Amino acid sequence: MSAPVFSTLGCRLNAYETEAMREMAEAAGMSGAVVVNTCAVTAEAVRKARQEIRRLARENPGAPVIVTGCAAQTEPETFAAMSEVTRVIGNHEKMQPETWAQMRSPDLIGETEKIRVDDIMSVKETAGHLIDGFGRHRAYVQVQNGCDHRCTFCIIPYGRGNSRSVPAGVVVEQIKRLVGRGFNEVVLTGVDLTSWGADLPGQPRLGDLVMRILRLVPDLPRLRISSIDSIEADENLMLAIASESRLMPHLHVSLQAGDDMILKRMKRRHLRDDAIRFCEEARKLRPEIVFGADIIAGFPTETEAMFENSLRLVEDCGLTFLHVFPYSARKGTPAARMPAVKGPVIRERAARLREAGEHALRKHLEAQVGQMHHVLTEGPRLGRTEQFTEVAFAEDQPEGALMETRISGQDGTRLVA
């Protein structure tokens, strides 16, 4: 029988967990199945999941189809109703080795229980399954899962559960192994990364973890942190930004909007001025730092004036990399019951935000021409700077290496070296 076919939709954490599932399925001797790891962040993400399931079922006739991930956790009946689907398993269950041992083909086909999704809110610990070396050129390390906050637009806490942290000692030991295997960059990932440590003894903060990693793993060339909530940035995190050159000068900030009324209706914990102040402070501490951000266009009740406040945030915060999300109502969230903005208006506002993001990126690229950068190569002719800016090389380079190079130009979307 052939090895299981895995398909990942959504975030980097999902991709990390797919690798964990692959290892567990292989260890259990599972074969001949299709596994789809879904995303629930928008209604469009759920639609794409159903589309992917149908495509893979057509391409693998007769193979059991197992659906898991956030969409499977939040609306298991949707997928159980699909004729192509054999089993629906929850986000907690997918990280348990015994789940995969119990689903070896052909046993799977004969079972009658189609949904195995327990209450994710009852889960108190992170899965202990750590992947040494997920990623070909940089390693991703999951240090946190779940979220304790309840933003009115977000379904993710119901897919991921409450916040759980991986102990610092476990994280450090894994990163030591990764450095020993030759990785030059490690990225800390999680659902709500800045909540790391709140459930651990002594309630350490993310900055404490960052400083501990850099102190105890001196051979690690580059440490990067993924999306953070700026209002939760602690003193040690800011100290690391200011003083630790091995912490990369790139932060992706969860902003979502730039209007105070919309932020309150989103149930965010920061206001517009908080976001601007954080970016200004971080830039003073580390002048070369760049920011990415998530911004939602067309949140319910958003007027043109409110949207303009979000649009101006791109310049006021000095954002470089913009992730624009046209608002999508998620059933079961408070925002879905609020007065909606019309679809064409949402799409038009999203287009304007993307245009502002493209302008900001071009401005950043132009400023890098002639500068020297240490680039981590991701392919023979592709890499990324310390600021996570993409670089195209004119000649082949060794993959996974750190190359010091002068930027000779830019093409509007990436740098050229």
N, C-alpha and C positions, 0 to 999 in steps of 0.2 A: 504494500500500500504506500501511497505517496505521503510526504510530510504535510501537515496542516497548512492551509493557506490563510494568512493573516492580513487584514486590512485595517488601517488606522485612520480615523477621521478626527479632526479637532486639534487640541493643544499638544504641546511638547510632552506634558505629563502623560497624556494618553499614549504617545509613542513610546515613552519609557516603559509604561506598564504593558504594552504589547510585547516588548522584548522579554519582560518577566514571564508573561503567559506562554510565549514561545518556548522558553527554557523549561517551564513546568510541564507543558504538553509533551515536549520531546522526552523529558525524564520519565513521564508516565507511559511512554510508548504509544501515545495517541497518533492516529494517522487518518488521512483521507477526509478530513473535515475542513469546513470554511469557518473562520472566526472573524466577525466584524466588531471592532471596538468603536462605539458611536460617540458623538458629541451632541450636547443638548443646548448649546449656548443661544441658538436662535431657532425659530421655526424652520428656516431654510436649512439649518444643519440637520434637523430631523428628516426633512424631505430628502436631502442628499443621502442620508443613511439608508432610507428605504430604497432609493435608487441603486445604491451600491450593493445592497443585499440581493436585489433582483438580478443585477448584472452578474454577480459572482455565482448565483444559483444557476443561471443559464450557462456560464462557462465551466461549471463543475457539476454536471448532471449526476444526480444520485447521491452527492456528498451531503452529509448532515451540515446544516447551517446554524451556527451558534452566534447569538447576538448579545453583546455586553456593552459596558460603558455607561456614560451619563444618561443618554436617552433611554437606554434599556432600564436603568434604575428609576427614572422619573415617570416613564409611561410604558411599562412592560407589556400591557395589554395591546398597545398599538402594534408591537412587533410579533406578539404571540398570535395575533389575528392574521398574520401574513402566511399564506400557504407554503412559502419557501422556507420558513423558519422552523427549525427542529427544537431549539432550546433557547430560552432567554435567561441570562444569569446576571446578578447584580455586581456592583463595583467592589463590594467586599468579597463576594464569593469568587470573583475572577482572580484574586490574588492569593487564593488558598490552593496549595498543591493537591489536596485531596479532591478538590473540584475536578481537576483535570484527570486524576486517576480514576474517578468515577464515570468519566465520560469517554472512555476509550471506545472507539468503534470496534465491533458492531453493537456493543451493549447499548450505546446511546439511542440507536434507532428503535429498540424495543421498549424503551421507557415511555410512560404515559404522562409524567409530570413535566409540563412544558415550561413553567415559570419557576425559577429559583432566585427570588429577589427578596432579601430580608430587609428589616428596618435599618437603613444606613445610619440613622441618628443614634442607634444603640452602640455603634462601634466606637471604642475608646482608644485604640492603639493603631498606629500605622502598620501596614504590612511589613514584615521583616525581610521581604525578598528584595535584595539589593543587586543591581546589575552592574558588574564591573566592566565599564567600557562601552556603555551605550553611546552611540555616535562614533563615526569613523575617525574624526579629526579632533573633536573636543568631546569631553565626557560630561554627561548630564547626571546629576546626583539629586534624587528626590529627598528633601529634608523635611517636608511638611505635606499634609493632605487636609482637605476639608476647609470649611469656613464658618466662623461663628456669627458673621454679620448677615443682615437680611436686607440687602438693597432691593428696592421694590420691583426692579426689572429683571432680577436674576434668579434663575432656576437652579444654578449650580450647587448651592448648599444642600438641596434636596437630592442631588445626584452624588455628592461627595461626602455628605455628613458634616459633623462639627470638626473643628480644627484639631489635628493630632500632629505631634512633632517627633522626629527621629532624634534620639539623644546625641549630643555633640560628640561623645567618644566614638559612637558607631560611625558617624559621618567622617570624622578625622581618619579613622582606620581605613575606611573605604577609599578616601582620597589618596592616602599613602600608597595603597595598592595600585590605584590608577596611575599615579606618577611613576611608580615602579614599572608599569607596563608601557611607559613612554608617552603618555598624554601630556601635552603642553598647556592645555586649558581645561578647567573644570567650571561648569555652570551649575549653580544651586537653583533648584526648581521646586515649586509647590503651587498650591491653589491660592493661598493667601500668605505669601512668604514672610511678610513682616509680622505675622502673628506667631512665627516660630518661637517656641520656648514657653509660651504662656501656660501650657499644661505640664511642664517639666518641673522637677524640684528646684526651688529657688527662683523660678520664673525668669530664666535668662532671656536676652533679646537677640534679635538677628545680628546686631553689631557685635555682640559677644561671640557668637558663632564664627563670624567672619574673622575677627581678630585671633581667635583660637586656631582656626585653620591656618592662617598665614604664619602664626608663631610656631605651630607644631609640624607644619609641612613646609620647611624652608626651601625645598627643591621644587615646589610647584611654581612654574613661571607665571601663570595667569589664572586669576580667579574672577569669575563673572557672576553677577546675581541677576535673576530674571525679574519679572514684573513685581513692583512693590507698591504699597499704599503709602504715599508720601507723609500722610498725617501720623503714621506709626514709625517713621524713621527715628531711631534712638540715638543717643549721644555717641555711643561707640561706633555706630554705622557712619555717622558724620565724621568722626575722627579717622576712621579707615579711609573714607573718601579723600580726606585732606592729606593723610600721611603715608598711605600704603600704595606704592606705585604698581604693585602686582594685582591690586584690585582694579579692574578695568573701568575706564571713565565713560561708562554708558549705563544709563538707567532707563528702564521702561516703566513709566508711571501710570497708575490707574487713575485717570482724571475723570473721564466719562462726560463731563460738561463744564462750561465756563460761566454759567449763570447761577446765582445763589438760590433763586426760587426753584429752579429745576433740580439743583443739587439736593435741596431739602426734600423735594418730592421723590427724588431717587433714594432718599434716606442714606445719602453719603455722609461721611463724618468730617468732611472738609468744606470750606467755602472757597470762592474764587481767589481771594487774596492769600489764603493758605498755600494754594498751589504755586502762585507766583512767587511768594516769599521763599518756599522750599527750593525752587529752581534757582532763584537768585543766590541763596545761601550756598547751595551745592556748587554753583559756578564760581563763587568767590573762593571756596575751599579748593577747587580743582578747575582752573580756567578752561581746560580742554574738554571738560565733560559734555556729553551730548545726551539728549532726552528723546525717548520715544513715548508715545501716549495713546491710550484708547479714548476715543470720543464717539458718543452716540449722537446721531442726527435724527431729529424728529421725535424726541421723547414726548409722550402725551402732554398736552397743554402748552407745548413750546410755541411761543410767538416768534415773529421775525426778529424782534428786538432781543429776545432771549437767545435765539440762535446766533445773532451777531456777537453776543458776548462769548459764546463758545468759539466762533470763528476767530475773534481777536486773541483768544488764548494762545493760538499757535505762535503769534508774534510776541505776546506779553510774557510767555514762559520760555520763549526761544526753543520751541520744539523742532526736532529734525526728522524723526521717523513717526509718521502718523498711521494708526490703525483706525479706520473709520467704519463704524457699524450703523447702517440704517436701522432705526428702531424696529424691532420685531416682537410683537406681543407673545408672551409665553403663558399659556394657560396655567392658572394656579398662583400667579404672581399678582400683587396689588396693582402694579402699573397696568395690567391688562384690563382693569376695570375703570381706568381713568379716561377722560375724553381724548380720543385719538386724533393725531394729525393726519391729514389726507396723504395717501400713498405717493402721488406725484410730487407733493411738497417735500416729503421725506427724501425721495430720490434726488430732487434738485438740491436740497441742502447737503446731502451726502456728497454730491458731485462738487459742490463749492468747497467743502472741507478737503476733499481729495486734491483739488487744484491748489489749495493753500499748502497742503503737505508736499506736493510736488515742487512748488516754488521754494519751500524751506529746505528741501533736500538739495536742490540745485545750488542754493546759496552755500550750504555746507560743503558740497563737493568742490565748488570753485575756490573756497578758502583753503582746501587741502593741497591744491596744486603747488608743487615745488617743495612740499614738506616731506620730512623723513618719517616713516612709520615702520613699526614692527608688525608684520602681517602673518597671521596664521593661515597656512595654505590648506584649502579644502579640496583642491583638485589640481591637476597639472598647471592650469592657468587661472585659478580662482582662489581668492582668500579674503580675509577680513582684518581690518585694522583693530587697534585697541578700542576704538569707538564703535566697532561692529559695522563699519562701512565696508561695502563690498568692493573688492579690487580685482580687476582683470589684468593678468600678466601677458606681456607680448611673447614670452618664451616659457617653455615647460619648467616647472619647479618641483622639487620633492614634496610629496603630500604629507600633511601633518607637521610640517616644520615651521619654525619661526624665522621669517626672512626680514632683514632690515632693508628697506627699499625706499627710493625717492619717487614720489607721485609725479608723473609726467603730464597727466591730463585727466579729463573726465568726460563722460558721454551723456550726461544728463540723468543717469540712474546709478552709475557706479564710477569708481576711480579707475585710472589706467596707470600701470607701472611697467 
